[in-house]
């Protein structure tokens, strides 16, 4: 009676496996992203100082 359980495929146990080594054409380092964000914030600050918008 104990052997009447559900049998799984022996290969991957029913789990699908996707390609883990995805190679993107665009490679950006995390430090470049942080520098880009800081530059955008600085640009917005400069624009806000020199070109204030009356609300």
N, CA, C and O atoms as a GROMACS GRO file, in nm:
protein
  220
    1UNK      N    1   0.080  -0.120   0.000
    1UNK     CA    2   0.000   0.000   0.000
    1UNK      C    3   0.084   0.126   0.000
    1UNK      O    4   0.040   0.230  -0.048
    2UNK      N    5   0.203   0.119   0.053
    2UNK     CA    6   0.288   0.237   0.059
    2UNK      C    7   0.347   0.272  -0.077
    2UNK      O    8   0.389   0.386  -0.098
    3UNK      N    9   0.350   0.178  -0.170
    3UNK     CA   10   0.409   0.202  -0.301
    3UNK      C   11   0.309   0.255  -0.403
    3UNK      O   12   0.342   0.260  -0.522
    4UNK      N   13   0.190   0.295  -0.363
    4UNK     CA   14   0.088   0.341  -0.457
    4UNK      C   15   0.087   0.494  -0.467
    4UNK      O   16  -0.018   0.552  -0.499
    5UNK      N   17   0.198   0.560  -0.443
    5UNK     CA   18   0.204   0.706  -0.452
    5UNK      C   19   0.221   0.751  -0.596
    5UNK      O   20   0.223   0.669  -0.688
    6UNK      N   21   0.232   0.878  -0.614
    6UNK     CA   22   0.251   0.935  -0.748
    6UNK      C   23   0.396   0.920  -0.787
    6UNK      O   24   0.485   0.954  -0.710
    7UNK      N   25   0.420   0.869  -0.907
    7UNK     CA   26   0.558   0.854  -0.952
    7UNK      C   27   0.596   0.974  -1.039
    7UNK      O   28   0.520   1.017  -1.126
    8UNK      N   29   0.714   1.025  -1.014
    8UNK     CA   30   0.765   1.142  -1.086
    8UNK      C   31   0.863   1.094  -1.193
    8UNK      O   32   0.924   0.988  -1.180
    9UNK      N   33   0.879   1.173  -1.300
    9UNK     CA   34   0.982   1.138  -1.398
    9UNK      C   35   1.120   1.141  -1.332
    9UNK      O   36   1.146   1.225  -1.246
   10UNK      N   37   1.204   1.053  -1.371
   10UNK     CA   38   1.333   1.042  -1.303
   10UNK      C   39   1.431   1.154  -1.341
   10UNK      O   40   1.528   1.176  -1.268
   11UNK      N   41   1.408   1.222  -1.451
   11UNK     CA   42   1.504   1.323  -1.496
   11UNK      C   43   1.511   1.447  -1.409
   11UNK      O   44   1.612   1.470  -1.343
   12UNK      N   45   1.406   1.529  -1.406
   12UNK     CA   46   1.410   1.656  -1.334
   12UNK      C   47   1.298   1.667  -1.232
   12UNK      O   48   1.278   1.775  -1.177
   13UNK      N   49   1.227   1.564  -1.207
   13UNK     CA   50   1.120   1.567  -1.110
   13UNK      C   51   1.004   1.654  -1.153
   13UNK      O   52   0.931   1.705  -1.067
   14UNK      N   53   0.983   1.673  -1.282
   14UNK     CA   54   0.873   1.753  -1.332
   14UNK      C   55   0.902   1.902  -1.339
   14UNK      O   56   0.815   1.978  -1.381
   15UNK      N   57   1.020   1.945  -1.299
   15UNK     CA   58   1.055   2.087  -1.304
   15UNK      C   59   1.114   2.122  -1.440
   15UNK      O   60   1.191   2.046  -1.498
   16UNK      N   61   1.076   2.239  -1.489
   16UNK     CA   62   1.133   2.285  -1.615
   16UNK      C   63   1.259   2.365  -1.586
   16UNK      O   64   1.264   2.440  -1.488
   17UNK      N   65   1.357   2.352  -1.667
   17UNK     CA   66   1.483   2.423  -1.647
   17UNK      C   67   1.508   2.513  -1.768
   17UNK      O   68   1.510   2.467  -1.882
   18UNK      N   69   1.527   2.640  -1.742
   18UNK     CA   70   1.554   2.735  -1.848
   18UNK      C   71   1.704   2.761  -1.855
   18UNK      O   72   1.779   2.726  -1.764
   19UNK      N   73   1.745   2.822  -1.962
   19UNK     CA   74   1.886   2.851  -1.980
   19UNK      C   75   1.931   2.953  -1.875
   19UNK      O   76   1.884   3.067  -1.875
   20UNK      N   77   2.020   2.914  -1.787
   20UNK     CA   78   2.065   3.000  -1.680
   20UNK      C   79   2.175   3.096  -1.726
   20UNK      O   80   2.202   3.195  -1.658
   21UNK      N   81   2.237   3.069  -1.836
   21UNK     CA   82   2.346   3.153  -1.885
   21UNK      C   83   2.296   3.241  -1.998
   21UNK      O   84   2.339   3.227  -2.113
   22UNK      N   85   2.205   3.332  -1.964
   22UNK     CA   86   2.151   3.424  -2.063
   22UNK      C   87   2.256   3.528  -2.097
   22UNK      O   88   2.312   3.591  -2.007
   23UNK      N   89   2.284   3.547  -2.224
   23UNK     CA   90   2.386   3.643  -2.266
   23UNK      C   91   2.317   3.759  -2.337
   23UNK      O   92   2.258   3.743  -2.443
   24UNK      N   93   2.327   3.875  -2.276
   24UNK     CA   94   2.265   3.994  -2.330
   24UNK      C   95   2.364   4.067  -2.420
   24UNK      O   96   2.485   4.061  -2.397
   25UNK      N   97   2.313   4.135  -2.520
   25UNK     CA   98   2.400   4.214  -2.607
   25UNK      C   99   2.445   4.342  -2.538
   25UNK      O  100   2.549   4.398  -2.572
   26UNK      N  101   2.366   4.388  -2.441
   26UNK     CA  102   2.397   4.510  -2.369
   26UNK      C  103   2.443   4.473  -2.229
   26UNK      O  104   2.364   4.424  -2.148
   27UNK      N  105   2.570   4.498  -2.200
   27UNK     CA  106   2.625   4.464  -2.069
   27UNK      C  107   2.661   4.592  -1.997
   27UNK      O  108   2.746   4.670  -2.042
   28UNK      N  109   2.594   4.614  -1.883
   28UNK     CA  110   2.616   4.734  -1.803
   28UNK      C  111   2.654   4.690  -1.662
   28UNK      O  112   2.587   4.606  -1.602
   29UNK      N  113   2.761   4.747  -1.610
   29UNK     CA  114   2.802   4.716  -1.474
   29UNK      C  115   2.715   4.793  -1.376
   29UNK      O  116   2.665   4.900  -1.408
   30UNK      N  117   2.696   4.740  -1.257
   30UNK     CA  118   2.615   4.810  -1.156
   30UNK      C  119   2.670   4.948  -1.121
   30UNK      O  120   2.593   5.040  -1.092
   31UNK      N  121   2.802   4.964  -1.123
   31UNK     CA  122   2.860   5.095  -1.091
   31UNK      C  123   2.822   5.198  -1.198
   31UNK      O  124   2.803   5.316  -1.166
   32UNK      N  125   2.812   5.155  -1.323
   32UNK     CA  126   2.772   5.247  -1.429
   32UNK      C  127   2.627   5.292  -1.411
   32UNK      O  128   2.594   5.407  -1.438
   33UNK      N  129   2.543   5.202  -1.366
   33UNK     CA  130   2.402   5.236  -1.342
   33UNK      C  131   2.393   5.338  -1.229
   33UNK      O  132   2.318   5.435  -1.240
   34UNK      N  133   2.467   5.318  -1.121
   34UNK     CA  134   2.465   5.410  -1.008
   34UNK      C  135   2.516   5.547  -1.051
   34UNK      O  136   2.457   5.649  -1.014
   35UNK      N  137   2.624   5.552  -1.127
   35UNK     CA  138   2.679   5.680  -1.175
   35UNK      C  139   2.578   5.750  -1.266
   35UNK      O  140   2.562   5.872  -1.257
   36UNK      N  141   2.510   5.675  -1.351
   36UNK     CA  142   2.410   5.732  -1.440
   36UNK      C  143   2.294   5.793  -1.361
   36UNK      O  144   2.246   5.901  -1.395
   37UNK      N  145   2.251   5.724  -1.257
   37UNK     CA  146   2.142   5.774  -1.174
   37UNK      C  147   2.185   5.901  -1.101
   37UNK      O  148   2.108   5.997  -1.092
   38UNK      N  149   2.307   5.903  -1.049
   38UNK     CA  150   2.358   6.022  -0.980
   38UNK      C  151   2.366   6.140  -1.077
   38UNK      O  152   2.335   6.253  -1.040
   39UNK      N  153   2.409   6.115  -1.200
   39UNK     CA  154   2.416   6.222  -1.301
   39UNK      C  155   2.276   6.276  -1.334
   39UNK      O  156   2.260   6.397  -1.351
   40UNK      N  157   2.178   6.190  -1.343
   40UNK     CA  158   2.041   6.235  -1.370
   40UNK      C  159   1.989   6.321  -1.255
   40UNK      O  160   1.925   6.424  -1.277
   41UNK      N  161   2.015   6.277  -1.131
   41UNK     CA  162   1.972   6.354  -1.014
   41UNK      C  163   2.040   6.490  -1.012
   41UNK      O  164   1.976   6.591  -0.982
   42UNK      N  165   2.169   6.494  -1.042
   42UNK     CA  166   2.242   6.621  -1.046
   42UNK      C  167   2.188   6.712  -1.155
   42UNK      O  168   2.173   6.833  -1.134
   43UNK      N  169   2.158   6.656  -1.271
   43UNK     CA  170   2.102   6.736  -1.380
   43UNK      C  171   1.966   6.794  -1.341
   43UNK      O  172   1.939   6.911  -1.369
   44UNK      N  173   1.883   6.715  -1.278
   44UNK     CA  174   1.753   6.764  -1.234
   44UNK      C  175   1.767   6.873  -1.128
   44UNK      O  176   1.690   6.969  -1.127
   45UNK      N  177   1.864   6.857  -1.039
   45UNK     CA  178   1.887   6.960  -0.937
   45UNK      C  179   1.933   7.090  -1.000
   45UNK      O  180   1.887   7.198  -0.962
   46UNK      N  181   2.023   7.083  -1.096
   46UNK     CA  182   2.070   7.204  -1.166
   46UNK      C  183   1.957   7.269  -1.242
   46UNK      O  184   1.944   7.392  -1.239
   47UNK      N  185   1.875   7.192  -1.309
   47UNK     CA  186   1.762   7.249  -1.382
   47UNK      C  187   1.662   7.314  -1.287
   47UNK      O  188   1.605   7.418  -1.318
   48UNK      N  189   1.642   7.252  -1.170
   48UNK     CA  190   1.548   7.309  -1.073
   48UNK      C  191   1.601   7.440  -1.016
   48UNK      O  192   1.523   7.531  -0.987
   49UNK      N  193   1.732   7.451  -0.999
   49UNK     CA  194   1.791   7.574  -0.944
   49UNK      C  195   1.787   7.686  -1.047
   49UNK      O  196   1.746   7.798  -1.014
   50UNK      N  197   1.830   7.659  -1.170
   50UNK     CA  198   1.842   7.764  -1.269
   50UNK      C  199   1.714   7.792  -1.348
   50UNK      O  200   1.698   7.900  -1.405
   51UNK      N  201   1.624   7.695  -1.352
   51UNK     CA  202   1.498   7.712  -1.424
   51UNK      C  203   1.381   7.670  -1.336
   51UNK      O  204   1.317   7.569  -1.363
   52UNK      N  205   1.352   7.749  -1.232
   52UNK     CA  206   1.241   7.709  -1.144
   52UNK      C  207   1.107   7.726  -1.215
   52UNK      O  208   1.086   7.820  -1.292
   53UNK      N  209   1.019   7.634  -1.189
   53UNK     CA  210   0.886   7.637  -1.251
   53UNK      C  211   0.788   7.686  -1.146
   53UNK      O  212   0.778   7.627  -1.038
   54UNK      N  213   0.717   7.792  -1.177
   54UNK     CA  214   0.618   7.845  -1.083
   54UNK      C  215   0.495   7.756  -1.086
   54UNK      O  216   0.434   7.733  -1.190
   55UNK      N  217   0.462   7.707  -0.969
   55UNK     CA  218   0.347   7.617  -0.960
   55UNK      C  219   0.231   7.689  -0.896
   55UNK      O  220   0.124   7.631  -0.879
   0.00000   0.00000   0.00000
